[in-house]
Amino acid sequence: MTGTDVGARTIYLGQFRLIRLQVINWGTFSGYKDFPIDERGVLFTGPSGSGKSSLMDAHSAVLLPTHDQRFNASADLNVRGAKQATRSVADYVRGAWSETNDEHAQSQVRYLRGGKPTWSAIAATYADGVDSITTAVVVKWFTGAETDGSSLKTMHQLHHGHFNLKLMEEWAQRNFDTRWLKATYPAHYPESQTAYMRELTKRIGLGGSKTALSLLGKAKAMKNVGDLNLFIRGNMLDEPETFGAAQKMLDAFTPLNEAYETARRAHAQERVLRDLPPNWETYRVSGRTHSLAETLLGEAMETYLRGAHVHALQDALDELEREKKALDTDLGERDRQYEEAKAAYVSLDEQLRREGQALEDLKLRLEAANSEAASRERTYRTYSALVDRLGEATPATEEEFAALRERLPQVLEQARADQQELEPQRHAIFAAAGDARKQHQAKAAELTTLRSTESLIPNHAARRRELIADGAGVPVAELPYAAELIDIADGEERWRPAAEKVLRSFGLRLLVPKRHQKAVQAFIDGNDMRGVVEYSVVTAVSGAPATPGRETLAAKLTVDWDHPCGPWLAEQLADRFDHACVESAEELEQHRMAVTLRGTVKLPGSHYRKDDRSETANPASFILGGSVTAKLAALESEVSALAAAEERTRADADDLDRRHRELEAVVDAATQLANYTGWSQLDHWTSAAAAASYAERIEQLKADNVDLQRIEEERAAAEERWQSVSDACSELRNKLSANSVRQNTLVETYERESAKPHTLENEEHRSYLDEVFAGVEAPVTPENFTQLRVAFRKELERRRDAAEAERRYAHARVKSAIDRFIEEWPDSAPDATGDVDRSGADFAALHADIVRRRLPHAMGRFQQMISEDMVPSISVLQRAVENAAGEIENRIAMVNTGLSRVEFNPGTHLQIAYKANPPAEVKEFRRKVDALLRDAPAARRDPEKLLAQFRRVRELMTRFTGDDAESRRWRTSVLDVRTSYFFYGVESDAEENVVATYRNTASNSGGEQEKLVAFCLAAALSYNLADPDSDGRPHFAPLMLDEAFSKSDEAFSQQALAAFDEFGFQLIIAAPIRMSGILEPFIGQAVLVDKRVTDDGARSNATMATFGELAARKVTDG
């Protein structure tokens, strides 16, 4: 044949059929053999063992992958002792022809081509009868004397058109020179069997169906298909495309998950750095403010204040000048009025003197009498008040006065004696009241702190921790006391008092994380802590902490495992506090270390200790645990008791103090009363009577002289007006004098201050000090400038200190954010030193970049991938699931069309029936996909819904990737649509009445079984090799059947062969000569295979034969 000949095809143009088979050195076929194959098929026949199956196996070696090659398929595997793969490629290449036992009863195989390099080659040529011919070549060779398959070398070739296999002899003679061969005979030389099969199946119409190849291999020796449902699932239906769609979906999830992690990381970074930019700005501004205030507190402040002082002095001098002019004008007018009033008074006074000399004398006497009466009355009132302090009645006569004066020494002596007796009690009760007040105030302050902080740690310890945290730049929350993480285990509350006594010192130990060790150590070492500070550096714990022994104190304690220090602390408790817990002191001797319920501790070396200080014995002072309820109740009770005690002691002190003051008043009054020596100095009644007598005489005199009375009244009015004007003049002169003195002083001060620097040239400094000056709440006057200067300094210092406090707080916040970022994402940190001044601006810029670029980009990419890639890929998978079901049903319908063209039995046809029952998992998957598609538009707009969408996607991906049995079952149920179908065979008559139902071929007789197998094989191969455009006929026609229909009668065999023929298969059959008459209508040629055995081996040969010659030989063989 030539390389361009396509043969004279008469049937099924466009369908690939085997037209030529060539072998060299294959099994017992030595040398080159060339077999043209008829378009209708070929029968390889001959005696048993002649080599018929060897030619079938040669075709299998070219057409099928290794795992589908079934050599010597005609062997009956049901025979006892039979085994799969009794022949191998190595046996065929070496030419194995007999197997005997040696003298040791060991198997000994005899080879035609053993003990030297050898080779085999097979070529199969396929043509579609139109314009395409492909020759597939497989070459196997040994380079030495090996016989095992692992030493066998392989070469694959694909030629367009025919290829003469004899040309390979020169390649063998050249010591298997493959490079020469490829250069001399260009063709496609695949590097692997996989690449060879992929290209071959594309060329000869096999497509990509792995099931088809597998089924072609099985068909050679298939005697029984068993359960029809499983056969159809496993042999007709390829793995659906849903698995590929699922893999694409999972491939899309990987970058989506990465995008989610990127967005989540950016969001977490933004959250950690969110407060850093404003805190960094505060840190910078407050730092500048502090430096500015610190700088201005010196000479600049004095210069500024001096300028303000000069300005105030100038304003005050200007105001004094204006006031002086107004006062001078007012004084001139008052002087004129004074002269007029004075002249009027003098005139009236002279007239009154001339006319009322007697009246004036009486008035002088009346004035003297009134003065004496008033003086004595004042003295009597003072005397009466002193007598009242003695608790006595005030004397009204000289006799009563004398009697009281006699008793005064006794009263004074008794009061002093009572004072001496009261003094010791007074000192004691005052001291008690003071102690009660201090105790109450201290406990009340502790209660207030407890309510606000909700911490059991004493105030002084809490303040010391805040000082250390602030100084070291560490968040207070990261420096816990051990007691805050320790509590009493459930059911062990009665051991709390003992635990408080034993763990008091350990509980007040600060726990410092390793990363803060240097900062904390440096601050504590460099500062006076005003007391004892104990701290432990907390390191990582390797492995699980030691379990405390039963009935030990450590076993009755719990720690906060959620806190980073929890594991380390648990290990410390188990190691340090393994005291045996006993009920009483008698049991202490039985243990090396123990503690009683009441807190007596036994330590190694017979050392005993019991701590009954108030802070360990009083529940209000307990420190263990995170709950403040018990301590709050105890403190409230103690504060109430202390308040009552303070009230009682204060009342007692008030009573004694009142008594002491009363006695002191008696002593003071008695002492002063002793100074009153005579009654006359108290007798205001006599002086009052004399004054009344003078007044009566004056009134009588005035009544007798009316003009005198008028003149006196006019003089009195004139005198009053003159005095009023005189007072006004004096007041004006005093003001002028005072203003003059103040003016002189201000001028001196102004000249002195003006001569000094009093102007700031720096605008920034002046503006800041103006702001400070405006904030000072004090009047601005020259006389008040000393106080103003003090207030100004305090305000400037306050602002400096406030800026420093604000700077330190901002520093701590920035430092905390930087440290957290470096700890979480060291690779993303712009600076890993943790130095705020060095890296604060970089981290603020990083936050701005995250907000402006990274986070929007990450969220945009995440949203795009979930909306445009992930959800569509899931939707594609859902459609693939639905399409796979439709494809199965369409292909089954196509196969049934082919089956309907062939009678299964007279008047009946076989059809493949099915029941579709999608499992609950498929319905669940569809609901999840529907939900994803429904929420997709909202997820594009709402970040929260987008995140919820991702969680649903991730949950779905977990179901598809889970490795547990339930996940695998769920995944298979969703993806493998084949499991949703149950297949069986239905035999129906022309009226579509069901004659029989087939579910298992093994239940039939041998002939019926082979016929049913044939129909099932035809249907399965048609399903995989045909399509609707080919009218149900396969694109690839060759079908190998080795020793088929050996159990069938002639009728069954003909019906089965008719099925293959109707479906359009080209039969390649190996069968005994007796079957030739049955096979003749369905094939186009016969090849008679024979084998001769000589001393040097068995050799097979094959020749073309007519069916008449085969019939004659069948009779001869009888």
Secondary structure, 3 states (H helix, E strand, C coil): CCCCCCCCCCCCCCCEEEEEEEEEEECCEEEEEEEECCCCEEEEECCCCCCHHHHHHHHHHHHCCHHHCCCCCCCCCCCCCCCCCCCCHHHHHHCEEEEEECCCCCEEEEECCCCCCEEEEEEEEEECCCCCEEEEEEEEEECCCCCCHHHCEEEEEEEECCCCHHHHHHHHHCCCCHHHHHHHCCCECCCCHHHHHHHHHHHCCCCCCHHHHHHHHHHCCCCCCCEHHHHHHHHHCCCCCHHHHHHHHHHHHHHHHHHHHHHHHHHHHHHHHCCHHHHHHHHHHHHHHHHHHHHHCCHHHHHHHHHHHHHHHHHHHHHHHHHHHHHHHHHHHHHHHHHHHHHHHHHHHHHHHHHCHHHHHHHHHHHHHHHHHHHHHHHHHHHHHHHHHHCCCCCCCHHHHHHHHHHHHHHHHHHHHHHHHHHHHHHHHHHHHHHHHHHHHHHHHHHHHHHHHCCCCCHHHHHHHHHHHHHHCCCHHHCCEHHHHEEECCCCHHHHHHHHHHHHHHHCCEEEEHHHHHHHHHHHHHCCCCCCCCEEEECCCCCCCCCCCCCECHHHEEECCCCCCHHHHHHHHHHHCCCEEECCHHHHHHCCCEEECCCCEEECCCEEECCCCHHHHCHHHCCCCCCCHHHHHHHHHHHHHHHHHHHHHHHHHHHHHHHHHHHHHHHHHHHHHCCCCCCCCCCHHHHHHHHHHHHHHHHHHHHHCHHHHHHHHHHHHHHHHHHHHHHHHHHHHHHHHHHHHHHHHHHHHHHHHHCCCCCCCCHHHHHHHHHHHHCCCCCCCCCCHHHHHHHHHHHHHHHHHHHHHHHHHHHHHHHHHHHHHHHHCHHHCCCCCCCHHHHHHHHHHHHHHHHHHHHHHHHHHHHHHHHHHHHHHHHHHHHHHHHHHHHHHHHHHHHHHHHCCCCCECCEEEEEEEEECCCHHHHHHHHHHHHHHHHHHHHHHCHHHHHHHHHHHHHHHHHHHCCCHHHHHHHHHHHCHHHHEEEEEEEEECCCCEEEEECEHHHCCHHHHHHHHHHHHHHHHHHHHCCHHHCCCCCECEEEEECCCCCCCHHHHHHHHHHHHHHCCEEEEEECHHHHHHHHHHCCEEEEEEEEEECCEEEEEEEEECHHHHHHHHHHHC
